[in-house]
Amino acid sequence: MTKRTRVVITGMGAVCGAGITVAGIWDSIRQGRSAIAPTRQWDAERWPVRVSAEVSGVD
């Protein structure tokens, strides 16, 4: 007999460049939207990579 481990999910959440809510992130995934864009929140000129998946809308 296989022993089962109980798991309780108390909520879901994520913050990333694709969205700041589960629904927003899922919508971005379903629509194939990329969060990668030119970096705008700071001067990236001295860095070899100038694109990122910036998070906006969060204080």
N, C-alpha and C positions, 0 to 999 in steps of 0.2 A: 504494500500500500504506500502511496506517495503522500508525504506530509505536505500540507498546504500552509503557506504563510499568509496571514491576513494583511490586507493593505487598505488604508483609508485615505481617500483623496479629499482634502479639506478646501481646496480651491485651486484655481489656475491663474497664472499671471506671467507676463513677460514684458520686457522693454527692450526694443532693438530698433535698428534703422527702418525696419519694415512696418513698425507700428508700436503703439504703447499700450494696446489692449489685446487680449486674445482674439477678439473679433476682427480688429484692424489688421493684425498680423496674418490671420487666416485668409482674410480678403485679399491681401497682397500676394500671398502664395497662390491662391486660386486664380488670380488674374495674371500671374506670371510677372508681376512688377518687381523690378530690382531696386534695392535700397542704395546701391552703389552710385555715387555721384561725385563731382568735384568737391573737395573739402572747402567749406565756407566759414566754419566757426572759428578758424584761426588761420594764420598765414602759413601755408604749407610749402612755400617756395623753396625752403632749404632742405626739404625731405625728398627722398628719391621717389616716393609714391605720393600723389596729390589727390587721390580719391579715397573715399571712406563711406561707411554707412552710418552717418551721423544720426543721433537721436534728437528729435525736436519735439516741442510740446510738453516737456517735463521741466518743472522747476526744481 
